[in-house]
Amino acid sequence: MPTTITLNGQPHTLTPDSPSITDLIADLDLTGQPLAVEVNKAVIPKKQHDTHTLSPNDTVEVVTLVGGG
């Protein structure tokens, strides 16, 4: 059954039953990119992305990092 979360203020549906943050990052084509992820106002360390499971109605913010000067 799909999982619907709020991603950066918009509804977003993931197809795995128990999607991880890693699944979300792959779904967004951001694998390997420098980024930060917050779930329900808590920053999730990168080392926990594989094990942190997203639940229906979670509020997720994904911020990509851009270099420049």
DAHU-V639653 format. One record per backbone hydrogen bond with DSSP energy under -0.5 kcal/mol. NH is the residue of the N-H (numbers start at 0). CO is the residue of the C=O. E is the energy in kcal/mol with one decimal. If there is no record, write none. Layout:
nh=[NH NH]
co=[CO CO]
e=[E E]
This chain:
nh=[2 3 4 4 5 6 6 7 7 9 11 13 18 20 20 21 23 24 25 26 27 28 29 32 35 37 38 39 41 43 44 47 48 51 52 53 56 57 59 59 60 62 62 63 64]
co=[13 1 2 11 57 4 9 5 59 6 4 2 15 48 51 48 19 20 21 22 23 25 24 29 62 60 41 58 38 36 42 44 45 47 50 18 3 54 5 57 37 35 60 61 33]
e=[-2.9 -0.5 -0.5 -3.0 -2.9 -0.6 -3.5 -0.6 -2.9 -1.9 -2.6 -3.1 -0.7 -0.9 -1.3 -1.7 -1.9 -2.7 -2.2 -2.5 -1.8 -1.6 -2.6 -2.3 -2.5 -2.5 -2.7 -3.4 -1.4 -2.8 -0.6 -2.3 -1.7 -2.2 -0.8 -3.7 -2.9 -2.0 -3.6 -0.6 -2.6 -2.7 -0.5 -0.5 -2.4]
